[in-house]
Amino acid sequence: MMDINIDFNQPYEGYLWMSNENHPQVFHPESLIDRQLFEGHNPFVAEGYLFNHEKGI
């Protein structure tokens, strides 16, 4: 598994458009990111924006 700089235990809002998908996955406030999103055949984030309100990052 690649080194991913996402804390999967923290909630986010925003979106991630993975290289192996036809559309972005949208995360509403307080959504957790599923680690399995990054598993499979050559997935990488083609475009994305995530924000954690609690930490301000």
Backbone hydrogen bonds, N-H to C=O, Kabsch-Sander energy under -0.5 kcal/mol:
donor,donor_aa,acceptor,acceptor_aa,energy
4,I,2,M,-0.7
6,I,4,I,-0.8
8,F,6,I,-1.1
10,Q,7,D,-1.9
12,Y,31,S,-3.3
13,E,51,F,-1.6
14,G,27,F,-2.9
15,Y,49,Y,-2.9
16,L,25,Q,-2.0
17,W,47,E,-3.4
18,M,16,L,-0.7
19,S,44,F,-2.8
21,E,18,M,-1.7
25,Q,16,L,-3.2
26,V,24,P,-0.6
27,F,14,G,-3.4
28,H,26,V,-0.5
31,S,12,Y,-1.9
31,S,28,H,-1.4
33,I,10,Q,-0.5
35,R,33,I,-0.5
37,L,34,D,-2.0
38,F,35,R,-1.9
39,E,36,Q,-1.6
42,N,40,G,-0.9
46,A,17,W,-2.7
46,A,44,F,-0.7
47,E,17,W,-1.4
49,Y,15,Y,-2.8
51,F,13,E,-2.3
53,H,51,F,-0.6
56,G,52,N,-1.8
57,I,52,N,-1.3
